[in-house]
Amino acid sequence: MKKNKVYMGVDQYGDTYHGLKHPRKDLMGRLGSTHADIMYCDLKGGGSRRKGYVIAHRWIDVYEVRPAYK
């Protein structure tokens, strides 16, 4: 049985957004926006990775929620 992934977001003000099944779509709906930019962070060895989204003038880091114990 495949479990659906769940995500959470934290913006620059410390506000949290829980229970995100489709992070970009869910965040845009909650913040009343129709546009989202992808936010990246630089890696020490070069390159970059996706970190979150910029939606409605908020920088939102997105994290996958996993259980601490199985």
CHARMM internal coordinates of N, CA and C (Angstrom, degrees):
IC EDIT
DIST 1 N 1 CA 1.4481
DIST 1 CA 1 C 1.5315
ANGL 1 N 1 CA 1 C 109.11
DIST 1 C 2 N 1.2969
ANGL 1 CA 1 C 2 N 116.39
DIHE 1 N 1 CA 1 C 2 N 123.53
DIST 2 N 2 CA 1.4648
ANGL 1 C 2 N 2 CA 121.88
DIHE 1 CA 1 C 2 N 2 CA -178.91
DIST 2 CA 2 C 1.5255
ANGL 2 N 2 CA 2 C 109.79
DIHE 1 C 2 N 2 CA 2 C -86.49
DIST 2 C 3 N 1.3392
ANGL 2 CA 2 C 3 N 115.33
DIHE 2 N 2 CA 2 C 3 N 129.18
DIST 3 N 3 CA 1.4621
ANGL 2 C 3 N 3 CA 119.96
DIHE 2 CA 2 C 3 N 3 CA 177.01
DIST 3 CA 3 C 1.5187
ANGL 3 N 3 CA 3 C 109.36
DIHE 2 C 3 N 3 CA 3 C -92.25
DIST 3 C 4 N 1.3014
ANGL 3 CA 3 C 4 N 116.35
DIHE 3 N 3 CA 3 C 4 N 140.41
DIST 4 N 4 CA 1.4564
ANGL 3 C 4 N 4 CA 120.55
DIHE 3 CA 3 C 4 N 4 CA 176.25
DIST 4 CA 4 C 1.5173
ANGL 4 N 4 CA 4 C 109.35
DIHE 3 C 4 N 4 CA 4 C -75.76
DIST 4 C 5 N 1.3103
ANGL 4 CA 4 C 5 N 116.80
DIHE 4 N 4 CA 4 C 5 N 139.48
DIST 5 N 5 CA 1.4598
ANGL 4 C 5 N 5 CA 121.21
DIHE 4 CA 4 C 5 N 5 CA 177.78
DIST 5 CA 5 C 1.5177
ANGL 5 N 5 CA 5 C 109.46
DIHE 4 C 5 N 5 CA 5 C -75.21
DIST 5 C 6 N 1.3261
ANGL 5 CA 5 C 6 N 115.00
DIHE 5 N 5 CA 5 C 6 N 146.70
DIST 6 N 6 CA 1.4577
ANGL 5 C 6 N 6 CA 121.73
DIHE 5 CA 5 C 6 N 6 CA 177.83
DIST 6 CA 6 C 1.5200
ANGL 6 N 6 CA 6 C 107.21
DIHE 5 C 6 N 6 CA 6 C -124.94
DIST 6 C 7 N 1.3223
ANGL 6 CA 6 C 7 N 116.57
DIHE 6 N 6 CA 6 C 7 N 140.50
DIST 7 N 7 CA 1.4525
ANGL 6 C 7 N 7 CA 122.25
DIHE 6 CA 6 C 7 N 7 CA -176.94
DIST 7 CA 7 C 1.5241
ANGL 7 N 7 CA 7 C 110.51
DIHE 6 C 7 N 7 CA 7 C -123.65
DIST 7 C 8 N 1.3115
ANGL 7 CA 7 C 8 N 115.09
DIHE 7 N 7 CA 7 C 8 N 162.17
DIST 8 N 8 CA 1.4591
ANGL 7 C 8 N 8 CA 121.01
DIHE 7 CA 7 C 8 N 8 CA 172.16
DIST 8 CA 8 C 1.5205
ANGL 8 N 8 CA 8 C 107.49
DIHE 7 C 8 N 8 CA 8 C -135.33
DIST 8 C 9 N 1.3200
ANGL 8 CA 8 C 9 N 116.28
DIHE 8 N 8 CA 8 C 9 N 156.01
DIST 9 N 9 CA 1.4508
ANGL 8 C 9 N 9 CA 121.62
DIHE 8 CA 8 C 9 N 9 CA 178.71
DIST 9 CA 9 C 1.5147
ANGL 9 N 9 CA 9 C 110.55
DIHE 8 C 9 N 9 CA 9 C -126.26
DIST 9 C 10 N 1.3381
ANGL 9 CA 9 C 10 N 115.52
DIHE 9 N 9 CA 9 C 10 N 148.46
DIST 10 N 10 CA 1.4617
ANGL 9 C 10 N 10 CA 122.07
DIHE 9 CA 9 C 10 N 10 CA 176.22
DIST 10 CA 10 C 1.5241
ANGL 10 N 10 CA 10 C 107.06
DIHE 9 C 10 N 10 CA 10 C -131.97
DIST 10 C 11 N 1.3412
ANGL 10 CA 10 C 11 N 117.27
DIHE 10 N 10 CA 10 C 11 N 125.57
DIST 11 N 11 CA 1.4610
ANGL 10 C 11 N 11 CA 119.64
DIHE 10 CA 10 C 11 N 11 CA 179.71
DIST 11 CA 11 C 1.5285
ANGL 11 N 11 CA 11 C 111.10
DIHE 10 C 11 N 11 CA 11 C -94.11
DIST 11 C 12 N 1.3323
ANGL 11 CA 11 C 12 N 115.88
DIHE 11 N 11 CA 11 C 12 N 179.01
DIST 12 N 12 CA 1.4607
ANGL 11 C 12 N 12 CA 121.39
DIHE 11 CA 11 C 12 N 12 CA -175.07
DIST 12 CA 12 C 1.5233
ANGL 12 N 12 CA 12 C 113.31
DIHE 11 C 12 N 12 CA 12 C -66.82
DIST 12 C 13 N 1.3250
ANGL 12 CA 12 C 13 N 117.14
DIHE 12 N 12 CA 12 C 13 N -14.54
DIST 13 N 13 CA 1.4640
ANGL 12 C 13 N 13 CA 121.29
DIHE 12 CA 12 C 13 N 13 CA 179.12
DIST 13 CA 13 C 1.5270
ANGL 13 N 13 CA 13 C 112.04
DIHE 12 C 13 N 13 CA 13 C -95.27
DIST 13 C 14 N 1.3327
ANGL 13 CA 13 C 14 N 117.04
DIHE 13 N 13 CA 13 C 14 N -2.94
DIST 14 N 14 CA 1.4545
ANGL 13 C 14 N 14 CA 121.50
DIHE 13 CA 13 C 14 N 14 CA -179.10
DIST 14 CA 14 C 1.5172
ANGL 14 N 14 CA 14 C 113.95
DIHE 13 C 14 N 14 CA 14 C 90.10
DIST 14 C 15 N 1.3303
ANGL 14 CA 14 C 15 N 117.44
DIHE 14 N 14 CA 14 C 15 N 3.34
DIST 15 N 15 CA 1.4668
ANGL 14 C 15 N 15 CA 120.79
DIHE 14 CA 14 C 15 N 15 CA 176.74
DIST 15 CA 15 C 1.5337
ANGL 15 N 15 CA 15 C 108.39
DIHE 14 C 15 N 15 CA 15 C -71.72
DIST 15 C 16 N 1.3269
ANGL 15 CA 15 C 16 N 116.53
DIHE 15 N 15 CA 15 C 16 N 140.02
DIST 16 N 16 CA 1.4591
ANGL 15 C 16 N 16 CA 120.71
DIHE 15 CA 15 C 16 N 16 CA -178.24
DIST 16 CA 16 C 1.5255
ANGL 16 N 16 CA 16 C 110.76
DIHE 15 C 16 N 16 CA 16 C -113.34
DIST 16 C 17 N 1.3120
ANGL 16 CA 16 C 17 N 114.91
DIHE 16 N 16 CA 16 C 17 N 150.83
DIST 17 N 17 CA 1.4623
ANGL 16 C 17 N 17 CA 123.07
DIHE 16 CA 16 C 17 N 17 CA 179.81
DIST 17 CA 17 C 1.5310
ANGL 17 N 17 CA 17 C 106.51
DIHE 16 C 17 N 17 CA 17 C -129.97
DIST 17 C 18 N 1.3242
ANGL 17 CA 17 C 18 N 116.88
DIHE 17 N 17 CA 17 C 18 N 109.83
DIST 18 N 18 CA 1.4628
ANGL 17 C 18 N 18 CA 122.47
DIHE 17 CA 17 C 18 N 18 CA -173.62
DIST 18 CA 18 C 1.5198
ANGL 18 N 18 CA 18 C 111.74
DIHE 17 C 18 N 18 CA 18 C -103.87
DIST 18 C 19 N 1.3338
ANGL 18 CA 18 C 19 N 114.96
DIHE 18 N 18 CA 18 C 19 N 160.89
DIST 19 N 19 CA 1.4576
ANGL 18 C 19 N 19 CA 121.41
DIHE 18 CA 18 C 19 N 19 CA 173.37
DIST 19 CA 19 C 1.5126
ANGL 19 N 19 CA 19 C 114.35
DIHE 18 C 19 N 19 CA 19 C 69.51
DIST 19 C 20 N 1.3288
ANGL 19 CA 19 C 20 N 117.79
DIHE 19 N 19 CA 19 C 20 N 36.39
DIST 20 N 20 CA 1.4621
ANGL 19 C 20 N 20 CA 121.44
DIHE 19 CA 19 C 20 N 20 CA -179.75
DIST 20 CA 20 C 1.5234
ANGL 20 N 20 CA 20 C 109.84
DIHE 19 C 20 N 20 CA 20 C -86.49
DIST 20 C 21 N 1.3187
ANGL 20 CA 20 C 21 N 117.56
DIHE 20 N 20 CA 20 C 21 N 117.26
DIST 21 N 21 CA 1.4678
ANGL 20 C 21 N 21 CA 121.44
DIHE 20 CA 20 C 21 N 21 CA 176.25
DIST 21 CA 21 C 1.5341
ANGL 21 N 21 CA 21 C 110.20
DIHE 20 C 21 N 21 CA 21 C -88.52
DIST 21 C 22 N 1.3248
ANGL 21 CA 21 C 22 N 116.77
DIHE 21 N 21 CA 21 C 22 N -38.82
DIST 22 N 22 CA 1.4637
ANGL 21 C 22 N 22 CA 123.81
DIHE 21 CA 21 C 22 N 22 CA 176.30
DIST 22 CA 22 C 1.5326
ANGL 22 N 22 CA 22 C 105.16
DIHE 21 C 22 N 22 CA 22 C -125.96
DIST 22 C 23 N 1.3468
ANGL 22 CA 22 C 23 N 117.57
DIHE 22 N 22 CA 22 C 23 N 90.99
DIST 23 N 23 CA 1.4677
ANGL 22 C 23 N 23 CA 121.01
DIHE 22 CA 22 C 23 N 23 CA -168.13
DIST 23 CA 23 C 1.5297
ANGL 23 N 23 CA 23 C 115.66
DIHE 22 C 23 N 23 CA 23 C -50.38
DIST 23 C 24 N 1.3099
ANGL 23 CA 23 C 24 N 118.33
DIHE 23 N 23 CA 23 C 24 N -51.64
DIST 24 N 24 CA 1.4705
ANGL 23 C 24 N 24 CA 120.06
DIHE 23 CA 23 C 24 N 24 CA -176.25
DIST 24 CA 24 C 1.5279
ANGL 24 N 24 CA 24 C 110.56
DIHE 23 C 24 N 24 CA 24 C -63.64
DIST 24 C 25 N 1.3058
ANGL 24 CA 24 C 25 N 116.19
DIHE 24 N 24 CA 24 C 25 N -49.47
DIST 25 N 25 CA 1.4660
ANGL 24 C 25 N 25 CA 120.90
DIHE 24 CA 24 C 25 N 25 CA -178.54
DIST 25 CA 25 C 1.5345
ANGL 25 N 25 CA 25 C 111.48
DIHE 24 C 25 N 25 CA 25 C -62.76
DIST 25 C 26 N 1.3261
ANGL 25 CA 25 C 26 N 116.79
DIHE 25 N 25 CA 25 C 26 N -46.87
DIST 26 N 26 CA 1.4669
ANGL 25 C 26 N 26 CA 120.71
DIHE 25 CA 25 C 26 N 26 CA -178.47
DIST 26 CA 26 C 1.5246
ANGL 26 N 26 CA 26 C 111.66
DIHE 25 C 26 N 26 CA 26 C -64.94
DIST 26 C 27 N 1.3375
ANGL 26 CA 26 C 27 N 117.66
DIHE 26 N 26 CA 26 C 27 N -42.39
DIST 27 N 27 CA 1.4702
ANGL 26 C 27 N 27 CA 120.65
DIHE 26 CA 26 C 27 N 27 CA 179.68
DIST 27 CA 27 C 1.5252
ANGL 27 N 27 CA 27 C 111.38
DIHE 26 C 27 N 27 CA 27 C -65.86
DIST 27 C 28 N 1.3270
ANGL 27 CA 27 C 28 N 116.94
DIHE 27 N 27 CA 27 C 28 N -41.74
DIST 28 N 28 CA 1.4622
ANGL 27 C 28 N 28 CA 119.71
DIHE 27 CA 27 C 28 N 28 CA 178.89
DIST 28 CA 28 C 1.5305
ANGL 28 N 28 CA 28 C 110.35
DIHE 27 C 28 N 28 CA 28 C -61.85
DIST 28 C 29 N 1.3263
ANGL 28 CA 28 C 29 N 117.17
DIHE 28 N 28 CA 28 C 29 N -39.56
DIST 29 N 29 CA 1.4565
ANGL 28 C 29 N 29 CA 120.91
DIHE 28 CA 28 C 29 N 29 CA 178.37
DIST 29 CA 29 C 1.5202
ANGL 29 N 29 CA 29 C 112.45
DIHE 28 C 29 N 29 CA 29 C -65.87
DIST 29 C 30 N 1.3302
ANGL 29 CA 29 C 30 N 116.74
DIHE 29 N 29 CA 29 C 30 N -42.88
DIST 30 N 30 CA 1.4695
ANGL 29 C 30 N 30 CA 120.77
DIHE 29 CA 29 C 30 N 30 CA -178.79
DIST 30 CA 30 C 1.5227
ANGL 30 N 30 CA 30 C 112.40
DIHE 29 C 30 N 30 CA 30 C -68.81
DIST 30 C 31 N 1.3410
ANGL 30 CA 30 C 31 N 116.65
DIHE 30 N 30 CA 30 C 31 N -32.76
DIST 31 N 31 CA 1.4661
ANGL 30 C 31 N 31 CA 120.64
DIHE 30 CA 30 C 31 N 31 CA -177.61
DIST 31 CA 31 C 1.5231
ANGL 31 N 31 CA 31 C 112.67
DIHE 30 C 31 N 31 CA 31 C -96.07
DIST 31 C 32 N 1.3192
ANGL 31 CA 31 C 32 N 118.23
DIHE 31 N 31 CA 31 C 32 N -0.46
DIST 32 N 32 CA 1.4540
ANGL 31 C 32 N 32 CA 122.19
DIHE 31 CA 31 C 32 N 32 CA 177.32
DIST 32 CA 32 C 1.5116
ANGL 32 N 32 CA 32 C 113.84
DIHE 31 C 32 N 32 CA 32 C 67.11
DIST 32 C 33 N 1.3173
ANGL 32 CA 32 C 33 N 116.71
DIHE 32 N 32 CA 32 C 33 N 38.74
DIST 33 N 33 CA 1.4611
ANGL 32 C 33 N 33 CA 121.46
DIHE 32 CA 32 C 33 N 33 CA -178.55
DIST 33 CA 33 C 1.5226
ANGL 33 N 33 CA 33 C 110.19
DIHE 32 C 33 N 33 CA 33 C -116.18
DIST 33 C 34 N 1.3360
ANGL 33 CA 33 C 34 N 116.00
DIHE 33 N 33 CA 33 C 34 N 156.85
DIST 34 N 34 CA 1.4599
ANGL 33 C 34 N 34 CA 120.67
DIHE 33 CA 33 C 34 N 34 CA 176.90
DIST 34 CA 34 C 1.5264
ANGL 34 N 34 CA 34 C 111.78
DIHE 33 C 34 N 34 CA 34 C -115.66
DIST 34 C 35 N 1.3441
ANGL 34 CA 34 C 35 N 116.74
DIHE 34 N 34 CA 34 C 35 N 5.21
DIST 35 N 35 CA 1.4625
ANGL 34 C 35 N 35 CA 120.65
DIHE 34 CA 34 C 35 N 35 CA -178.39
DIST 35 CA 35 C 1.5250
ANGL 35 N 35 CA 35 C 110.31
DIHE 34 C 35 N 35 CA 35 C -138.79
DIST 35 C 36 N 1.3361
ANGL 35 CA 35 C 36 N 116.37
DIHE 35 N 35 CA 35 C 36 N 141.60
DIST 36 N 36 CA 1.4569
ANGL 35 C 36 N 36 CA 121.84
DIHE 35 CA 35 C 36 N 36 CA 176.72
DIST 36 CA 36 C 1.5257
ANGL 36 N 36 CA 36 C 109.17
DIHE 35 C 36 N 36 CA 36 C -139.55
DIST 36 C 37 N 1.3312
ANGL 36 CA 36 C 37 N 116.86
DIHE 36 N 36 CA 36 C 37 N 136.18
DIST 37 N 37 CA 1.4621
ANGL 36 C 37 N 37 CA 122.34
DIHE 36 CA 36 C 37 N 37 CA 173.10
DIST 37 CA 37 C 1.5241
ANGL 37 N 37 CA 37 C 108.40
DIHE 36 C 37 N 37 CA 37 C -104.44
DIST 37 C 38 N 1.3248
ANGL 37 CA 37 C 38 N 116.14
DIHE 37 N 37 CA 37 C 38 N 146.24
DIST 38 N 38 CA 1.4564
ANGL 37 C 38 N 38 CA 120.70
DIHE 37 CA 37 C 38 N 38 CA 177.91
DIST 38 CA 38 C 1.5243
ANGL 38 N 38 CA 38 C 108.68
DIHE 37 C 38 N 38 CA 38 C -81.96
DIST 38 C 39 N 1.3218
ANGL 38 CA 38 C 39 N 116.48
DIHE 38 N 38 CA 38 C 39 N 138.24
DIST 39 N 39 CA 1.4566
ANGL 38 C 39 N 39 CA 122.27
DIHE 38 CA 38 C 39 N 39 CA 178.66
DIST 39 CA 39 C 1.5272
ANGL 39 N 39 CA 39 C 107.89
DIHE 38 C 39 N 39 CA 39 C -108.36
DIST 39 C 40 N 1.3261
ANGL 39 CA 39 C 40 N 116.45
DIHE 39 N 39 CA 39 C 40 N 132.19
DIST 40 N 40 CA 1.4596
ANGL 39 C 40 N 40 CA 122.69
DIHE 39 CA 39 C 40 N 40 CA -179.42
DIST 40 CA 40 C 1.5179
ANGL 40 N 40 CA 40 C 110.01
DIHE 39 C 40 N 40 CA 40 C -116.54
DIST 40 C 41 N 1.3465
ANGL 40 CA 40 C 41 N 116.65
DIHE 40 N 40 CA 40 C 41 N 158.53
DIST 41 N 41 CA 1.4664
ANGL 40 C 41 N 41 CA 120.73
DIHE 40 CA 40 C 41 N 41 CA 170.97
DIST 41 CA 41 C 1.5279
ANGL 41 N 41 CA 41 C 107.61
DIHE 40 C 41 N 41 CA 41 C -126.92
DIST 41 C 42 N 1.3288
ANGL 41 CA 41 C 42 N 116.27
DIHE 41 N 41 CA 41 C 42 N 147.48
DIST 42 N 42 CA 1.4545
ANGL 41 C 42 N 42 CA 122.02
DIHE 41 CA 41 C 42 N 42 CA 179.69
DIST 42 CA 42 C 1.5253
ANGL 42 N 42 CA 42 C 109.91
DIHE 41 C 42 N 42 CA 42 C -80.08
DIST 42 C 43 N 1.3305
ANGL 42 CA 42 C 43 N 115.67
DIHE 42 N 42 CA 42 C 43 N 143.42
DIST 43 N 43 CA 1.4533
ANGL 42 C 43 N 43 CA 121.63
DIHE 42 CA 42 C 43 N 43 CA 177.29
DIST 43 CA 43 C 1.5246
ANGL 43 N 43 CA 43 C 109.37
DIHE 42 C 43 N 43 CA 43 C -98.77
DIST 43 C 44 N 1.3259
ANGL 43 CA 43 C 44 N 117.57
DIHE 43 N 43 CA 43 C 44 N 151.59
DIST 44 N 44 CA 1.4659
ANGL 43 C 44 N 44 CA 122.03
DIHE 43 CA 43 C 44 N 44 CA -176.90
DIST 44 CA 44 C 1.5231
ANGL 44 N 44 CA 44 C 112.46
DIHE 43 C 44 N 44 CA 44 C -59.72
DIST 44 C 45 N 1.3260
ANGL 44 CA 44 C 45 N 117.64
DIHE 44 N 44 CA 44 C 45 N -40.97
DIST 45 N 45 CA 1.4540
ANGL 44 C 45 N 45 CA 121.66
DIHE 44 CA 44 C 45 N 45 CA -178.36
DIST 45 CA 45 C 1.5163
ANGL 45 N 45 CA 45 C 113.79
DIHE 44 C 45 N 45 CA 45 C -81.84
DIST 45 C 46 N 1.3003
ANGL 45 CA 45 C 46 N 118.04
DIHE 45 N 45 CA 45 C 46 N 8.15
DIST 46 N 46 CA 1.4569
ANGL 45 C 46 N 46 CA 122.22
DIHE 45 CA 45 C 46 N 46 CA -175.68
DIST 46 CA 46 C 1.5169
ANGL 46 N 46 CA 46 C 110.22
DIHE 45 C 46 N 46 CA 46 C 100.39
DIST 46 C 47 N 1.2819
ANGL 46 CA 46 C 47 N 116.45
DIHE 46 N 46 CA 46 C 47 N 160.65
DIST 47 N 47 CA 1.4512
ANGL 46 C 47 N 47 CA 121.44
DIHE 46 CA 46 C 47 N 47 CA -178.59
DIST 47 CA 47 C 1.5258
ANGL 47 N 47 CA 47 C 111.29
DIHE 46 C 47 N 47 CA 47 C 86.80
DIST 47 C 48 N 1.3029
ANGL 47 CA 47 C 48 N 115.27
DIHE 47 N 47 CA 47 C 48 N -171.50
DIST 48 N 48 CA 1.4557
ANGL 47 C 48 N 48 CA 120.58
DIHE 47 CA 47 C 48 N 48 CA -179.15
DIST 48 CA 48 C 1.5135
ANGL 48 N 48 CA 48 C 109.29
DIHE 47 C 48 N 48 CA 48 C -153.53
DIST 48 C 49 N 1.3272
ANGL 48 CA 48 C 49 N 116.17
DIHE 48 N 48 CA 48 C 49 N 165.66
DIST 49 N 49 CA 1.4640
ANGL 48 C 49 N 49 CA 121.14
DIHE 48 CA 48 C 49 N 49 CA 175.40
DIST 49 CA 49 C 1.5202
ANGL 49 N 49 CA 49 C 108.71
DIHE 48 C 49 N 49 CA 49 C -139.54
DIST 49 C 50 N 1.3174
ANGL 49 CA 49 C 50 N 114.74
DIHE 49 N 49 CA 49 C 50 N 157.20
DIST 50 N 50 CA 1.4648
ANGL 49 C 50 N 50 CA 120.09
DIHE 49 CA 49 C 50 N 50 CA 179.60
DIST 50 CA 50 C 1.5256
ANGL 50 N 50 CA 50 C 108.96
DIHE 49 C 50 N 50 CA 50 C -72.03
DIST 50 C 51 N 1.3198
ANGL 50 CA 50 C 51 N 115.88
DIHE 50 N 50 CA 50 C 51 N 134.04
DIST 51 N 51 CA 1.4604
ANGL 50 C 51 N 51 CA 121.17
DIHE 50 CA 50 C 51 N 51 CA -176.98
DIST 51 CA 51 C 1.5206
ANGL 51 N 51 CA 51 C 111.97
DIHE 50 C 51 N 51 CA 51 C -114.23
DIST 51 C 52 N 1.3138
ANGL 51 CA 51 C 52 N 117.70
DIHE 51 N 51 CA 51 C 52 N -33.47
DIST 52 N 52 CA 1.4557
ANGL 51 C 52 N 52 CA 120.63
DIHE 51 CA 51 C 52 N 52 CA -177.24
DIST 52 CA 52 C 1.5131
ANGL 52 N 52 CA 52 C 110.80
DIHE 51 C 52 N 52 CA 52 C 173.02
DIST 52 C 53 N 1.3391
ANGL 52 CA 52 C 53 N 115.22
DIHE 52 N 52 CA 52 C 53 N -147.76
DIST 53 N 53 CA 1.4582
ANGL 52 C 53 N 53 CA 120.93
DIHE 52 CA 52 C 53 N 53 CA -175.61
DIST 53 CA 53 C 1.5189
ANGL 53 N 53 CA 53 C 111.25
DIHE 52 C 53 N 53 CA 53 C -136.42
DIST 53 C 54 N 1.3286
ANGL 53 CA 53 C 54 N 115.46
DIHE 53 N 53 CA 53 C 54 N 154.93
DIST 54 N 54 CA 1.4605
ANGL 53 C 54 N 54 CA 122.16
DIHE 53 CA 53 C 54 N 54 CA 169.27
DIST 54 CA 54 C 1.5231
ANGL 54 N 54 CA 54 C 105.31
DIHE 53 C 54 N 54 CA 54 C -109.02
DIST 54 C 55 N 1.3361
ANGL 54 CA 54 C 55 N 114.89
DIHE 54 N 54 CA 54 C 55 N 112.17
DIST 55 N 55 CA 1.4605
ANGL 54 C 55 N 55 CA 121.36
DIHE 54 CA 54 C 55 N 55 CA -177.14
DIST 55 CA 55 C 1.5194
ANGL 55 N 55 CA 55 C 108.00
DIHE 54 C 55 N 55 CA 55 C -134.19
DIST 55 C 56 N 1.3247
ANGL 55 CA 55 C 56 N 116.60
DIHE 55 N 55 CA 55 C 56 N 128.29
DIST 56 N 56 CA 1.4712
ANGL 55 C 56 N 56 CA 122.27
DIHE 55 CA 55 C 56 N 56 CA 176.35
DIST 56 CA 56 C 1.5303
ANGL 56 N 56 CA 56 C 111.23
DIHE 55 C 56 N 56 CA 56 C 52.66
DIST 56 C 57 N 1.3214
ANGL 56 CA 56 C 57 N 116.55
DIHE 56 N 56 CA 56 C 57 N 47.48
DIST 57 N 57 CA 1.4703
ANGL 56 C 57 N 57 CA 123.66
DIHE 56 CA 56 C 57 N 57 CA 178.24
DIST 57 CA 57 C 1.5242
ANGL 57 N 57 CA 57 C 112.99
DIHE 56 C 57 N 57 CA 57 C 61.42
DIST 57 C 58 N 1.3310
ANGL 57 CA 57 C 58 N 117.13
DIHE 57 N 57 CA 57 C 58 N 24.99
DIST 58 N 58 CA 1.4662
ANGL 57 C 58 N 58 CA 121.53
DIHE 57 CA 57 C 58 N 58 CA 175.81
DIST 58 CA 58 C 1.5217
ANGL 58 N 58 CA 58 C 108.87
DIHE 57 C 58 N 58 CA 58 C -121.41
DIST 58 C 59 N 1.3183
ANGL 58 CA 58 C 59 N 116.22
DIHE 58 N 58 CA 58 C 59 N 135.16
DIST 59 N 59 CA 1.4612
ANGL 58 C 59 N 59 CA 122.42
DIHE 58 CA 58 C 59 N 59 CA 176.19
DIST 59 CA 59 C 1.5101
ANGL 59 N 59 CA 59 C 106.86
DIHE 58 C 59 N 59 CA 59 C -93.97
DIST 59 C 60 N 1.3188
ANGL 59 CA 59 C 60 N 118.02
DIHE 59 N 59 CA 59 C 60 N 109.91
DIST 60 N 60 CA 1.4546
ANGL 59 C 60 N 60 CA 122.31
DIHE 59 CA 59 C 60 N 60 CA -172.17
DIST 60 CA 60 C 1.5263
ANGL 60 N 60 CA 60 C 110.00
DIHE 59 C 60 N 60 CA 60 C -113.74
DIST 60 C 61 N 1.3532
ANGL 60 CA 60 C 61 N 115.37
DIHE 60 N 60 CA 60 C 61 N 115.38
DIST 61 N 61 CA 1.4605
ANGL 60 C 61 N 61 CA 121.24
DIHE 60 CA 60 C 61 N 61 CA 173.61
DIST 61 CA 61 C 1.5216
ANGL 61 N 61 CA 61 C 107.20
DIHE 60 C 61 N 61 CA 61 C -81.19
DIST 61 C 62 N 1.3411
ANGL 61 CA 61 C 62 N 116.82
DIHE 61 N 61 CA 61 C 62 N 135.30
DIST 62 N 62 CA 1.4581
ANGL 61 C 62 N 62 CA 121.30
DIHE 61 CA 61 C 62 N 62 CA -177.95
DIST 62 CA 62 C 1.5266
ANGL 62 N 62 CA 62 C 108.98
DIHE 61 C 62 N 62 CA 62 C -112.74
DIST 62 C 63 N 1.3367
ANGL 62 CA 62 C 63 N 115.98
DIHE 62 N 62 CA 62 C 63 N 132.69
DIST 63 N 63 CA 1.4558
ANGL 62 C 63 N 63 CA 122.95
DIHE 62 CA 62 C 63 N 63 CA -179.17
DIST 63 CA 63 C 1.5216
ANGL 63 N 63 CA 63 C 110.01
DIHE 62 C 63 N 63 CA 63 C -127.21
DIST 63 C 64 N 1.3462
ANGL 63 CA 63 C 64 N 116.14
DIHE 63 N 63 CA 63 C 64 N 142.74
DIST 64 N 64 CA 1.4569
ANGL 63 C 64 N 64 CA 120.26
DIHE 63 CA 63 C 64 N 64 CA 172.79
DIST 64 CA 64 C 1.5254
ANGL 64 N 64 CA 64 C 108.06
DIHE 63 C 64 N 64 CA 64 C -79.83
DIST 64 C 65 N 1.3169
ANGL 64 CA 64 C 65 N 116.64
DIHE 64 N 64 CA 64 C 65 N 135.13
DIST 65 N 65 CA 1.4700
ANGL 64 C 65 N 65 CA 121.72
DIHE 64 CA 64 C 65 N 65 CA 179.19
DIST 65 CA 65 C 1.5246
ANGL 65 N 65 CA 65 C 107.79
DIHE 64 C 65 N 65 CA 65 C -94.40
DIST 65 C 66 N 1.3391
ANGL 65 CA 65 C 66 N 115.19
DIHE 65 N 65 CA 65 C 66 N 124.12
DIST 66 N 66 CA 1.4596
ANGL 65 C 66 N 66 CA 121.03
DIHE 65 CA 65 C 66 N 66 CA 178.69
DIST 66 CA 66 C 1.5244
ANGL 66 N 66 CA 66 C 109.20
DIHE 65 C 66 N 66 CA 66 C -126.96
DIST 66 C 67 N 1.3234
ANGL 66 CA 66 C 67 N 117.49
DIHE 66 N 66 CA 66 C 67 N 150.16
DIST 67 N 67 CA 1.4691
ANGL 66 C 67 N 67 CA 118.86
DIHE 66 CA 66 C 67 N 67 CA 177.81
DIST 67 CA 67 C 1.5313
ANGL 67 N 67 CA 67 C 110.65
DIHE 66 C 67 N 67 CA 67 C -68.16
DIST 67 C 68 N 1.3144
ANGL 67 CA 67 C 68 N 116.49
DIHE 67 N 67 CA 67 C 68 N 146.08
DIST 68 N 68 CA 1.4650
ANGL 67 C 68 N 68 CA 120.97
DIHE 67 CA 67 C 68 N 68 CA 178.64
DIST 68 CA 68 C 1.5206
ANGL 68 N 68 CA 68 C 111.05
DIHE 67 C 68 N 68 CA 68 C -70.93
DIST 68 C 69 N 1.3242
ANGL 68 CA 68 C 69 N 116.94
DIHE 68 N 68 CA 68 C 69 N -34.06
DIST 69 N 69 CA 1.4639
ANGL 68 C 69 N 69 CA 122.33
DIHE 68 CA 68 C 69 N 69 CA -179.17
DIST 69 CA 69 C 1.5111
ANGL 69 N 69 CA 69 C 109.55
DIHE 68 C 69 N 69 CA 69 C -130.00
DIST 69 C 70 N 1.3245
ANGL 69 CA 69 C 70 N 115.66
DIHE 69 N 69 CA 69 C 70 N 146.96
DIST 70 N 70 CA 1.4693
ANGL 69 C 70 N 70 CA 119.51
DIHE 69 CA 69 C 70 N 70 CA 178.33
DIST 70 CA 70 C 1.5025
ANGL 70 N 70 CA 70 C 110.44
DIHE 69 C 70 N 70 CA 70 C -107.96
END
COOR INIT
IC SEED 1 N 1 CA 1 C
IC BUILD
